Amino acid sequence: MTVLVAYIPTAEGDAAFTAAVEEAGRRKERLVVLNTPRAGAPVSTAVASEAQVETLVQQAAAAGVEIEVRQDAHAGEIAEEVVRVADEVDASVIVIGVRRRSPVGKLFLGSAAQSILLEADRPVLAVKP
């Protein structure tokens, strides 16, 4: 089995990655890091740089966790992509970072985290920075 973490280079993403490494170590499972830009986007702040990816790999290695980083572009909603990859890799748990949002913000903007929580057919660990 595998631990899947949806990662973007933010405080929320870093918190999710740290929790995912701990979870993968505890479960003795490999870690898949999903860091995926939207297909066709000319620039994406959601994509980790080579240096950031190398840092993630080093942190996982230091914890004794096998890691795979996926950065292929996706079409559609990110929540759908996370659930699809979780099925593909047979993830035992999905780890996501969340941020505090007002009720009005949730109503008008929606939430990828909320969609993942509702759509996933496996446990989801949501962490805050």
Secondary structure by P-SEA (a helix, b strand, c coil): cbbbbbccccaaaaaaaaaaaaaaaaacbbbbbbbccccccccccccccaaaaaaaaaaaaaaccccccccccccccaaaaaaaaaaaacccbbbbbbbbbcaaaaaccccaaaaaaaccccbbbbbcc
